Amino acid sequence: MTAPSVGGDVTTTAIRVPLVGWLLAAVAAVVIYLVAQDNGLVLAGAAEFVHEFTHDGRHALGVPCH
């Protein structure tokens, strides 16, 4: 009985992600932050509106906001 070889015939291929994909991921990360975590630090003028608008969704996702 022989042990399997490590690092044998494994080949890797780089996956090319278009710029639009990176930009979409960055926008999604910012939106998730604003909806889930921001309590007035970034959106100081609209903090109350954003908080009330996303309040139930935040609790549904398990994000505390009080």
Backbone as JSON, one array per atom type, in Angstrom:
{
  "sequence": "MTAPSVGGDVTTTAIRVPLVGWLLAAVAAVVIYLVAQDNGLVLAGAAEFVHEFTHDGRHALGVPCH",
  "N": [[0.86, -1.17, 0.0], [0.68, 2.13, -0.94], [1.33, 5.53, -0.11], [-0.54, 8.42, -1.1], [0.86, 10.72, -3.45], [2.09, 13.98, -2.73], [1.47, 17.06, -4.17], [1.56, 16.25, -6.79], [0.49, 15.83, -9.98], [-0.76, 18.4, -10.2], [-2.28, 21.17, -11.55], [-2.58, 24.68, -11.8], [-4.75, 27.32, -12.67], [-4.98, 30.68, -13.42], [-7.65, 32.85, -12.63], [-9.21, 35.3, -14.41], [-10.59, 38.26, -13.47], [-12.88, 40.6, -14.54], [-12.62, 44.24, -14.62], [-15.06, 45.47, -14.08], [-16.28, 43.61, -12.44], [-14.69, 43.77, -10.09], [-15.23, 46.42, -9.38], [-17.99, 46.27, -8.9], [-17.98, 44.51, -6.71], [-16.69, 46.14, -4.83], [-18.51, 48.26, -4.56], [-20.69, 46.83, -3.57], [-19.64, 46.0, -1.09], [-19.39, 48.47, 0.23], [-22.07, 49.28, 0.32], [-23.17, 47.22, 1.9], [-21.8, 47.75, 4.28], [-22.85, 50.32, 4.9], [-25.56, 49.73, 5.25], [-25.54, 47.76, 7.26], [-23.78, 48.54, 9.36], [-23.25, 51.32, 9.67], [-23.89, 53.98, 11.8], [-24.22, 56.69, 11.68], [-21.68, 57.67, 11.34], [-20.57, 57.84, 8.71], [-22.74, 58.67, 7.13], [-23.73, 61.18, 8.26], [-25.62, 63.33, 8.02], [-27.91, 62.07, 7.02], [-28.36, 60.05, 8.77], [-30.4, 59.24, 10.6], [-32.55, 58.74, 8.86], [-31.48, 56.67, 7.22], [-31.0, 54.75, 9.18], [-33.62, 54.19, 10.15], [-34.81, 53.35, 7.77], [-33.46, 51.0, 7.17], [-33.82, 49.48, 9.42], [-35.52, 47.18, 10.19], [-34.57, 45.28, 8.41], [-31.92, 45.06, 9.22], [-32.18, 43.88, 11.75], [-33.36, 41.48, 10.95], [-31.25, 40.3, 9.65], [-29.67, 39.81, 11.77], [-28.07, 41.78, 12.81], [-27.1, 43.85, 15.35], [-28.44, 47.01, 16.41], [-28.93, 48.76, 18.41]],
  "CA": [[0.0, 0.0, 0.0], [1.51, 3.33, -1.03], [0.67, 6.78, 0.24], [-0.69, 9.31, -2.27], [1.9, 11.74, -3.55], [1.67, 15.35, -2.48], [1.98, 17.98, -5.19], [1.79, 15.48, -8.01], [0.13, 16.42, -11.27], [-1.74, 19.45, -9.97], [-2.02, 22.4, -12.3], [-3.46, 25.78, -11.42], [-5.03, 28.29, -13.72], [-5.43, 31.95, -12.88], [-8.96, 33.3, -13.09], [-9.17, 36.73, -14.67], [-11.84, 38.92, -13.11], [-12.94, 41.91, -15.2], [-12.65, 45.42, -13.77], [-16.44, 45.7, -13.67], [-16.52, 42.71, -11.31], [-14.05, 44.35, -8.91], [-15.98, 47.62, -9.01], [-19.26, 45.82, -8.33], [-17.69, 43.98, -5.38], [-16.38, 47.27, -3.95], [-19.77, 48.96, -4.3], [-21.49, 45.96, -2.69], [-19.06, 46.06, 0.26], [-19.74, 49.77, 0.82], [-23.51, 49.26, 0.61], [-23.37, 46.34, 3.06], [-21.35, 48.49, 5.46], [-23.79, 51.39, 5.22], [-26.82, 49.15, 5.72], [-25.39, 46.93, 8.45], [-22.96, 49.04, 10.45], [-23.16, 52.77, 9.84], [-24.85, 54.59, 12.71], [-24.05, 58.13, 11.64], [-20.29, 58.06, 11.12], [-20.38, 58.24, 7.31], [-23.94, 59.37, 6.66], [-24.14, 61.98, 9.42], [-26.82, 64.11, 7.75], [-29.06, 61.2, 6.76], [-28.2, 58.89, 9.64], [-31.69, 58.79, 11.14], [-33.32, 58.17, 7.76], [-30.88, 55.39, 6.84], [-31.23, 53.81, 10.28], [-35.02, 53.76, 10.16], [-35.09, 52.68, 6.51], [-32.86, 49.65, 7.17], [-33.94, 48.95, 10.78], [-36.05, 45.83, 10.25], [-33.65, 44.41, 7.68], [-30.74, 44.82, 10.06], [-32.54, 42.89, 12.76], [-33.59, 40.21, 10.27], [-29.92, 39.74, 9.37], [-28.98, 39.54, 13.03], [-27.14, 42.87, 13.11], [-27.66, 44.72, 16.39], [-28.32, 48.43, 16.09], [-29.31, 49.56, 19.58]],
  "C": [[0.9, 1.23, 0.0], [0.67, 4.56, -0.69], [0.54, 7.66, -1.01], [0.4, 10.38, -2.26], [1.3, 13.12, -3.34], [2.29, 16.24, -3.55], [2.28, 17.28, -6.5], [1.49, 16.26, -9.27], [-0.96, 17.48, -11.12], [-1.33, 20.68, -10.77], [-3.02, 23.45, -11.84], [-3.6, 26.74, -12.59], [-5.56, 29.57, -13.07], [-6.79, 32.31, -13.47], [-8.89, 34.82, -13.24], [-10.55, 37.31, -14.39], [-11.84, 40.3, -13.77], [-13.02, 43.05, -14.2], [-14.05, 45.7, -13.25], [-16.79, 44.81, -12.47], [-15.92, 43.23, -10.03], [-14.8, 45.59, -8.44], [-17.31, 47.26, -8.36], [-19.05, 45.26, -6.93], [-17.4, 45.1, -4.39], [-17.65, 48.04, -3.59], [-20.64, 48.13, -3.35], [-20.96, 45.99, -1.27], [-19.42, 47.37, 0.95], [-21.23, 49.79, 1.19], [-23.8, 48.38, 1.82], [-22.91, 47.03, 4.34], [-22.38, 49.54, 5.86], [-25.09, 50.84, 5.78], [-26.65, 48.47, 7.07], [-24.7, 47.63, 9.61], [-23.02, 50.53, 10.69], [-24.27, 53.3, 10.74], [-24.63, 56.09, 12.78], [-22.63, 58.58, 11.39], [-20.08, 58.58, 9.7], [-21.55, 59.1, 6.83], [-24.52, 60.23, 7.77], [-25.45, 62.73, 9.18], [-28.06, 63.25, 7.6], [-29.06, 59.98, 7.67], [-29.53, 58.36, 10.15], [-32.54, 58.14, 10.06], [-32.79, 56.8, 7.37], [-31.13, 54.35, 7.92], [-32.66, 53.29, 10.27], [-35.38, 52.98, 8.9], [-34.6, 51.24, 6.53], [-33.05, 48.92, 8.49], [-34.4, 47.5, 10.82], [-35.14, 44.84, 9.51], [-32.41, 44.09, 8.48], [-31.04, 43.78, 11.11], [-32.78, 41.52, 12.14], [-32.28, 39.51, 9.93], [-29.13, 39.45, 10.62], [-27.98, 40.6, 13.41], [-27.75, 43.74, 14.2], [-27.48, 46.2, 16.01], [-28.74, 49.32, 17.26], [-28.23, 49.43, 20.64]]
}
